[in-house]
Amino acid sequence: MIRWSYLTACGSLIALIFLCLAWELRLAPVQPGGSWLALKCLPLLAPLFGILHGRRYTYQWASMMILLYFTEGIVRATTETGTGQSLAIAETALAVTFFVAAVAYARLSRRSAK
């Protein structure tokens, strides 16, 4: 179970980084030709090293940070149409997936659980 949560968290975080970049630079940017909103992926890079190395503390704080992306996904899914709405739904799904996997990993990797 701990291996599953590790792999799921890593995969969903990396997928969310690529989704944010592709969304704002190519697929459905706010302004034609791309926008500065692509920089929203930068905070996702902060926990990447710790997540890939299985650091429990990183999983704990990253699970709180990912809620910002969940919120953005919900807002944009309800306000946009077409491709933007589909991408927002994907962002929401990836954020929820990461959140569940990160909480599971943090819970399963604590000393009392071993």
Secondary structure, DSSP 8 states (H G I E B T S, - for coil): -HHHHHHHHHHHHHHHHHHHHHIIIIIS-SSTT--GGGGGGHHHHTTHHHHHTT-HHHHHHHHHHHHHHHHHHHHHHHH--THHHHHHHHHHHHHHHHHHHHHHHHHHTSGGG-
